Amino acid sequence: MPGRLLILGAGGHGQAVADLAAECGWAVVGFADPAGPGSRADVIGRDSDAARLFREGKIDGGIVGVGNTALARRVELYELLKASGISVPALIHPKAVVSRSCQIGEGSVVFPGSVLGAGVRVGANAVIYSGVIAEHGCRIGAHAYLSPGVILSGAVVVEARAFLGSGAVVLPGLTVGKDAVVAAGAVVVTEVPAGETMIGMPARVRTSGA
């Protein structure tokens, strides 16, 4: 049952996650932020205070609210919550369309208007933003970040920590490798190597100076 939720990250994405959490029935008790209490009325501690707040019975769960400006920190905050024994719920907006055969990992957030088709699997702490379409058989790895309007056209694999910008399209059966970046509006027609950045239509690996 939903309870009291702490959001780690008080920026724009954190605010969006707070709205999503409320739609899912959670009571958002506040935010954790490196600046600490006093930086804003609804900031009740630093990230490192999450364990203490849990021990004191002030929160029932926590979730990462840091967005695409600090992707590596998203992983760190998720691991902090897990190490502290804090429940990390998946949040799925009531207006997302999610197949009954879809599996969504803990800590992942699915925003309104998203469509997750038959057999889609989403790993832990992933972000599925508004309007994302992932058709049948897609695999979305842990800590992956899909920006608004991304389209995965069936049986696409997005590996761990990959980032796809707004409106990016990946054709069927392709893989976006670990830590890869697909730029906004790119149309991916070939495999995306791990750690590379793809831009353009059709997408190509960005070279130095491009």
C-alpha angles and dihedrals in degrees: 000000000000116000137156115339132198118204117210103214126042101203131100096294090047090055090051090051089050091056090047092049091052090051087053092053100259122136107227106217094186147287136288117219135170089243089063132207115341095039087094134354094248095047104099100175150336123282089261090058093067094090092050093048089052094049090049090054094243096123135034098195145001137211137188114259100175114116138206095302090074108029096157090052090056089065093046093051093048090052090048091056093047093048089052092055092243118152111247109199128200111238118211118179114232089235094056115103108229124174116236087237094054119110120208123191126228117279094021119132124212115192129208120287094025119135120208111183136208115315096001113156123202121191128219123299095006124150119225105182130202116301097012114150119201110175130204120324099006119152118209114189132223116289093007116150121213112187124212116302099011113156123206105188101210134300091022118153118213108187129213119304095001117149124213118190126223115298096005115155125206117193120229122292098009128130128226104203130228116292091002122146125216111194124232112280095011119145110214114210099159136042115288110226118228113272095010129121118228123199138174141024108315090023120242133179110273112240127204110286093018 
